[in-house]
Amino acid sequence: MDSRPLGSTGVEVSALGFGCMGLIGWYGQRDDEEARATLLAAMEHGITHFDTASSYQQGENERFVGATLKSALQCGRERLFIASKFGLLRDPAGGVLLDNRPESLRSAVDASLARLGLEYIDLYYLHRIDPAVPIEESVGTLAALVREGKIRHVGLSECSITTLRRACAVHPIAAVQSEYSLWVRDPESGMLATCRELGVGFVAYSPLGRGFLAGDFSSFDQLPANDVRRQQPRFQAEALAHNRAIAESLNRYAAARGCSTAQLALAWLLAQGQDILPIPGTKHRTRLTENIGALSIRLSSIEAAELAALVSALGIQGERHPPGMMQVLNG
């Protein structure tokens, strides 16, 4: 598989990464056997970049990823690039909490290392930015953990440009992670340019619009009762009815191009620059193979612009997160 640089770190990772969040939860019913096979198949296809977090299924996701990749890690730790995160928690009532305190970060890194079965984590993010803790203090703690060998690189997830600049003044930031896709274009309003100026990589999560741009579903009723997407504003009845026109237009464009809609959406994102690192997630091997097929599609600058204009002209209805999560974005 082709590789791409992780900012100015000198590290190369697979052009497509793997977002692990939905492997054993969030999106419908669990199928651990298929999820395990999918994760191993991703590695066999040459994917090296795997992204998880301590908050995914209360640590169970890290355990699942660590246990599944254990044999590969024993054969050569350098073969894989493992990213995790801390700083976003849930209270007993289901509310969102933020915690970037130094003592919490230290405890969280140790806990993640134990769950993953690793001696170090390649890239460790602040999952969300805690306004109660100066970014200099939290990044300073992560910098100390780099010196101690527990993590290799520091990242920020869903941060503002101001926060990124302040963080870079303390320690090199390897990557910013944020949602970016054909229907979430927020990073183009300054963040991508700032990352390029500072030599920071950009990791794009939910590059397929949580499966909507891949044709996983087209109506609310198709989502299982326990599927977290039922809480997403873009998938509520009125918004979904409007947004369906976007998926249908992309379906037609993809058919004319001779590829799937998922491949078209990933090819568009890959065409935005060599510094863009998409991490689509799936728990099915068939979807994994389809996603990897996007690497063989080369969109011209004219085609990429046409697709962007197509989605912009139709417009998007609904915020990209539920209210509680929107409130903790570091805008």
C-alpha positions in Angstrom: 0.0 0.0 0.0 1.1 3.6 -0.7 2.4 5.5 2.3 2.1 9.1 3.3 4.1 11.4 5.7 2.8 12.1 9.2 3.4 15.8 9.2 7.1 16.7 9.6 7.8 13.8 12.0 9.7 11.8 9.4 7.3 8.9 10.0 5.4 7.3 7.1 2.0 5.6 7.6 -0.3 3.8 5.2 -2.3 6.2 2.9 -5.5 4.7 4.4 -5.6 4.2 8.1 -8.2 2.3 10.1 -10.6 3.9 12.6 -11.4 1.3 15.3 -14.2 3.0 17.1 -17.0 1.0 15.5 -15.4 -2.4 15.7 -17.3 -3.6 18.8 -19.9 -1.0 19.3 -21.7 2.2 18.4 -23.0 1.1 15.0 -25.5 -1.7 15.3 -24.9 -5.3 16.5 -21.5 -6.6 17.5 -19.9 -9.4 15.6 -16.5 -9.9 17.2 -15.4 -12.7 15.0 -15.9 -10.7 11.8 -14.5 -7.5 13.4 -11.4 -9.5 14.4 -11.0 -10.9 10.9 -11.5 -7.4 9.4 -8.8 -5.9 11.6 -6.3 -8.6 10.7 -7.2 -8.3 7.0 -6.5 -4.6 7.2 -3.0 -5.4 8.4 -2.5 -8.0 5.7 -3.5 -5.4 3.1 -0.7 -3.1 4.3 -2.6 -0.8 6.6 -0.3 0.3 9.4 -2.2 3.1 11.0 -4.8 2.1 13.6 -6.7 4.6 15.7 -8.6 3.9 18.9 -9.3 5.7 22.2 -9.7 5.0 25.9 -13.3 6.3 25.7 -14.4 3.8 23.1 -16.5 1.2 24.9 -14.9 2.3 28.2 -11.5 0.8 27.2 -12.8 -2.4 25.7 -11.9 -1.2 22.2 -8.3 -0.8 23.2 -8.3 -4.3 24.7 -9.9 -5.7 21.5 -7.4 -4.0 19.2 -4.4 -4.9 21.4 -5.4 -8.6 21.6 -6.2 -8.9 17.9 -2.9 -7.3 16.8 -0.8 -9.1 19.4 0.8 -11.6 17.1 1.8 -8.8 14.6 3.2 -6.7 17.4 5.3 -9.6 18.6 6.7 -10.1 15.1 7.8 -6.5 14.8 6.4 -3.5 16.6 7.7 -1.2 14.0 5.2 -2.7 11.5 2.3 -0.9 13.1 1.5 2.7 14.1 -1.0 2.7 17.0 -2.8 5.9 18.0 -5.0 6.4 21.0 -6.6 9.3 22.9 -7.8 10.6 26.3 -9.7 13.6 27.5 -13.3 12.9 26.6 -15.4 11.0 29.2 -19.0 10.3 30.0 -20.6 10.9 33.4 -23.1 8.4 34.9 -26.0 10.3 33.4 -24.5 10.1 29.9 -23.2 13.7 29.8 -19.9 14.7 28.3 -16.9 15.5 30.5 -13.5 16.8 29.6 -10.3 16.1 31.5 -6.8 17.2 30.4 -5.3 17.4 33.9 -1.7 16.2 34.1 -2.4 13.5 36.7 -5.3 12.2 34.6 -3.2 12.1 31.4 -0.5 10.1 33.1 -2.9 7.6 34.6 -4.7 7.3 31.2 -1.5 6.6 29.3 -0.6 3.8 31.7 -4.1 2.3 31.5 -4.0 2.4 27.7 -0.6 0.8 27.5 -1.9 -2.0 29.7 -5.1 -2.5 27.7 -3.2 -2.4 24.4 -0.4 -4.6 25.6 2.2 -2.1 24.4 5.4 -0.6 25.7 4.7 2.7 23.9 1.9 4.3 21.9 2.9 5.8 18.6 0.6 8.8 18.6 -1.4 10.0 21.7 -4.1 12.7 21.3 -5.9 15.0 23.6 -9.3 13.6 22.6 -10.9 17.0 23.3 -9.5 20.2 24.7 -10.3 20.9 28.3 -10.8 24.7 28.8 -10.2 24.3 32.5 -6.6 23.2 31.9 -4.1 25.5 30.0 -3.0 23.7 26.8 0.6 24.4 27.7 0.1 22.3 30.9 -1.5 19.3 29.2 0.8 19.3 26.2 3.8 19.8 28.6 2.7 16.6 30.3 2.5 14.7 27.1 5.9 16.0 26.1 7.3 14.5 29.4 5.6 11.2 28.5 7.4 11.3 25.1 10.8 11.8 27.0 9.9 8.9 29.2 9.3 6.7 26.2 5.6 5.9 26.9 4.4 7.8 23.8 6.2 8.7 20.6 4.2 11.6 19.2 1.6 14.1 20.5 -1.7 14.9 18.7 -4.7 17.1 19.2 -8.3 16.2 18.3 -10.9 18.8 17.3 -8.8 21.7 18.4 -8.9 25.3 17.3 -6.2 27.1 15.3 -5.2 29.2 18.4 -4.9 26.0 20.5 -2.8 24.3 17.9 -0.4 27.3 17.7 -0.1 27.4 21.5 0.5 23.7 21.7 3.2 23.8 19.0 5.1 26.4 21.1 5.4 23.8 23.8 6.2 20.6 21.9 5.9 19.5 18.2 2.4 18.4 17.4 2.4 15.4 15.0 -1.2 15.5 13.9 -4.5 17.2 14.3 -7.5 14.9 14.0 -10.9 16.2 13.0 -13.9 15.2 11.0 -13.4 15.8 7.3 -15.3 14.5 4.3 -17.3 15.7 1.3 -20.0 16.8 3.6 -17.9 18.1 6.5 -15.6 20.8 5.1 -14.8 22.8 8.3 -11.0 22.1 8.2 -10.8 24.0 4.9 -11.6 27.3 6.9 -8.0 27.7 8.1 -7.1 24.6 9.9 -5.6 22.7 6.9 -3.5 25.8 6.0 -2.3 26.2 9.5 -1.3 22.5 9.7 0.7 22.9 6.5 2.4 26.0 7.8 3.4 24.3 11.0 4.3 20.9 9.5 1.4 19.1 11.3 -0.3 16.1 9.7 -4.1 15.9 9.4 -6.0 12.8 10.3 -9.5 12.7 8.9 -12.1 10.7 10.9 -15.6 9.8 9.6 -14.4 10.3 6.0 -17.6 8.4 4.8 -20.1 10.4 6.9 -20.5 7.6 9.4 -21.4 5.3 6.6 -24.1 7.5 5.0 -21.8 8.5 2.0 -21.0 4.8 1.6 -24.6 3.8 1.2 -24.9 1.9 4.5 -28.4 3.3 5.0 -30.8 5.8 3.5 -33.6 6.0 6.1 -33.7 6.3 9.8 -35.6 3.1 10.2 -32.7 1.2 8.7 -30.6 2.0 11.7 -30.6 -0.6 14.5 -32.2 0.5 17.8 -28.9 0.5 19.5 -27.1 2.5 16.8 -25.5 5.7 18.0 -26.3 7.3 14.6 -29.9 7.6 15.7 -28.7 10.5 17.9 -27.0 12.3 15.1 -28.8 15.5 13.9 -28.0 14.8 10.2 -29.9 11.5 10.3 -33.1 12.8 11.9 -36.2 12.6 9.7 -36.3 16.0 8.1 -32.6 16.4 7.8 -32.1 12.9 6.4 -34.8 13.4 3.8 -32.9 16.5 2.6 -29.5 14.9 2.8 -30.5 11.9 0.9 -30.3 14.0 -2.3 -26.6 14.4 -1.6 -26.0 10.6 -1.4 -28.1 10.1 -4.5 -26.1 12.6 -6.5 -22.8 11.0 -5.4 -24.2 7.6 -6.3 -24.9 8.8 -9.9 -21.4 10.4 -10.1 -19.8 7.2 -8.8 -21.7 5.0 -11.2 -20.5 7.2 -14.2 -17.0 7.0 -12.8 -17.2 3.2 -12.5 -16.6 3.0 -8.8 -18.7 2.8 -5.5 -19.8 5.9 -3.7 -17.6 5.0 -0.8 -14.6 4.8 -3.1 -15.5 8.1 -4.7 -15.7 9.9 -1.3 -12.4 8.5 -0.2 -10.7 9.3 -3.5 -11.9 12.8 -3.1 -10.4 13.1 0.3 -7.1 11.5 -0.7 -6.9 14.1 -3.6 -6.9 17.0 -1.1 -3.2 16.5 -0.4 -0.6 14.0 0.6 -0.8 15.3 4.2 -4.4 14.1 4.5 -4.7 10.7 6.3 -8.2 9.3 6.2 -9.1 6.6 8.8 -12.3 5.0 7.6 -13.7 2.4 10.0 -15.6 -0.8 9.3 -16.2 -4.2 10.9 -16.7 -6.1 7.6 -14.0 -7.4 5.3 -16.1 -6.7 2.2 -16.3 -3.0 3.1 -12.5 -3.0 3.9 -11.7 -4.3 0.5 -14.0 -1.7 -1.1 -12.4 1.1 0.9 -8.9 0.0 -0.2 -10.1 0.1 -3.8 -10.3 3.9 -3.5 -6.5 4.0 -3.6 -6.6 3.1 -7.3 -8.9 5.9 -8.2 -7.3 9.1 -9.3 -9.5 12.1 -9.5 -8.4 15.1 -11.5 -8.5 18.6 -9.9 -11.6 19.3 -12.1 -13.4 16.2 -10.8 -12.5 17.0 -7.2 -13.8 20.5 -7.6 -17.0 19.3 -9.3 -17.7 17.0 -6.4 -17.1 19.7 -3.8 -19.4 22.1 -5.7 -22.1 19.4 -6.1 -22.4 18.8 -2.4 -22.1 22.5 -1.5 -24.8 23.4 -3.9 -27.2 20.9 -2.4 -26.4 22.1 1.1 -26.2 20.0 4.3 -28.9 19.9 7.0 -28.1 19.1 10.6 -25.1 19.6 12.8 -22.4 16.9 12.6 -22.7 16.0 16.3 -25.5 16.0 18.9 -25.7 19.1 21.1 -23.6 17.8 23.9 -20.7 16.9 21.7 -20.9 20.2 19.7 -20.5 22.1 22.9 -17.1 20.5 23.6 -15.5 21.3 20.2 -12.6 23.6 20.7 -13.7 26.2 18.1 
